[in-house]
Amino acid sequence: MAEVHVIGQIVGASGFPSNSLFCKWGIHTGGAWKLLSGLREGQTQVDHPQFDNVAYWSHPIDVHFATKGLQGWPKLHVQVWHQDSFGRSELYGYGFCHVPSSPGFHPLDCVTWRPLGSWQEQFSQLFVGGGPQLLNSDLIYTGADRYRLQTRAMGTVHLQLAVLLRNFDRYGVES
Amino acid sequence: MAAVANPTVFLLMVSGQIESAQFPEFDDLYCKYCFVYGHDWAPTSGLEEGISQITSKNRGYQPNLVWNFPIDITFKSTNPFGWPQIVLSVYGPDVFGNDVVRGYGAVHVPFTPGSHKRTIPMFVPESTSMLQKFTSWLMGRRPEFIDPKVVARGEGREVTRVRSQGFVTLSFNVVTKDMKKLGYEVSSAAMPNPAAASMGDGLHRY
């Protein structure tokens, strides 16, 4: 079987309405993929940056997959949350990006969005915060059921991923 | 050097330096480094950890803190999983002269042969309650990680609150041996090695 290593960091996020952010992340793969070692999902620390308007997480990622096919190439999905001074968490954005298919080091920027509620919900959100969340988080990385959703653009999550491939050329796969 | 036809291990040779740091609020800092790596990895030569000198800014001329501290280490492994990370912790005196931590940070050793520059964000853990904040200020003891190596691990991070307050710039020269023979592709022919300078500089200037 061919092997894929994804090693790197979730560096941080910028462009969100306020800082003090953390991120829940996960890697979704197709059925032909097997996780050999490493963590498939996790949650970062909460950063209150001192100067910049960039929250830094420096969260390490190191996963090792074996695969029998190219379908379902790994996708990394993120949820950015904001933690306020009372320790309450509120959703700030969903996003996903494909793990690059060419070997090497890749700096990536993952754009995010969040669902919009009705105007009543948006009005109350102005005062009490919160907001609608996805019931089914599969929607973050699938395109099948999105057409009913209304969303708003949020900030960007910055990643640095290195992809190492093994034995792909033995099967004639060019990457 | 005897050429081995069917190698079972690959080598990763890292040399470089901890060049400099940007901590706008602090001065007289020193830096500790150590490496964190997976079970399949073993260092074959070089120093796994070190402590730099105490450096200060040159006001008006050089806003950065310069360490120019060398790193030189070689690893061997059978599996890229657990690729080495360098963990930095920066310390300096507070107003009472106690040594307190000014930042933790970590980054993976670069993957492709060549020279690379990395600028990494540095953060300190924060007290979670106002009372703890007050007592730590009073006693002059800031919260610290018991083991700085936690910053290189992905588990258990969700409980930590941090404040990022500086950057450290590192340069690396990486040489690998026998990775290709073991079937690994580290870089693509279509995509040349990202230019070392353009990547490292301005990394934190999104």
Interface residues (C-beta under 8 A of the other chain):
Chain A: H5 I7 G8 Q9 V11 G12 S14 F22 L36 S37 G38 L39 G42 Q43 T44 Q45 V46 D47 H48 P49 Q50 F51 D52 V54 A55 Y56 W57 S58 H59 P60 I61 D62 V63 H64 Q83 G87 S102 P103 G104 F105 P107 T156 H158 A162 L164 L165 R166 N167 F168 D169 R170 S175
Chain B: P24 E25 G38 N79 P80 F81 G82 W83 Q85 G105 A106 V107 H108 P110 F111 T112 I120 P121 F123 E126 T128 V151 A152 R153 G154 E155 R157 E158 T160 R161 V162 R163 S164 Q165 L182 G183 Y184 E185 V186 S187 S188 A190 M191 N193 P194 M199 L203 H204 Y206
